[in-house]
Amino acid sequence: MSIKFREGTTAFLPLFVSCRAWPDIRSIDPKWERIEDPLFTLLLQKKVVYTAVHFGQWLTVDKAVFDLLSEDEPKELLQRVLLAGGVSIVSVPSHVTNAITSHAATRVNTITPRSTRATLKKHPQCYTRLVRREKLLLLQFCLKDCKFEKLCDLKLLPLSDGSFTTFSVRGEQIYICSPEHPRELFPGIQHRFIDDTVDEGIIDKLK
């Protein structure tokens, strides 16, 4: 089955829109190896990956942002937040990812702490209404590369009163308590202490 595009070109649906039709480059029959490079050179010039952003659209590989996150990352949350921020997130099976990363002319775009921070700053509405647990997961991911100076303007700093404040170099001083200096020694400013009940890894990096 084929479909005519407006430009007059023809695309074969089973090949271009079904992930199951993509060859697994780890198990290509030797007699077909000589056409592997020409096939993917052609394929990667087409709109072959799908993103749900802007009510759904097909994109060329260079216009997409691939989800290559490990299973221990908050994949669903990051996808949802970044899509809400207008990022063209694409999630495909591993054999498709392997083919794309092996044959793409340039390095593919992926979800990273850097790109996530940029999206959150540009489109704060995509995360400000999240529940506390989700905001802490976002913070943990944004801290992953230890680029602490890049956290400025993100409203993800958890306070002991349950609220979040904005990372800033000019805002109100925020403190981290210690065994020698517990919050109880500072009455009236409880709201200016980091929530020390959050994940220990977050606390260590905030220190």
Sequence and secondary structure as in RCSB ss.txt:
>XXXX:A:sequence
MSIKFREGTTAFLPLFVSCRAWPDIRSIDPKWERIEDPLFTLLLQKKVVYTAVHFGQWLTVDKAVFDLLSEDEPK
ELLQRVLLAGGVSIVSVPSHVTNAITSHAATRVNTITPRSTRATLKKHPQCYTRLVRREKLLLLQFCLKDCKFEK
LCDLKLLPLSDGSFTTFSVRGEQIYICSPEHPRELFPGIQHRFIDDTVDEGIIDKLK
>XXXX:A:secstr
 EEE TTS EEEHHHHT GGGS  GGG  GGGGGGHHHHHHHHTTS  EEE GGG EEE GGG EE    TTS H
HHHHHHHHHTT  EE   HHHHHHHHHH SS  EE  HHHHHHHHHH GGGTTTS HHHHHHHHHHHTTT  GGG
GTT   EEBTTS EE   SSS   B   SSS GGGSTT GGGBB TTS HHHHHHH 
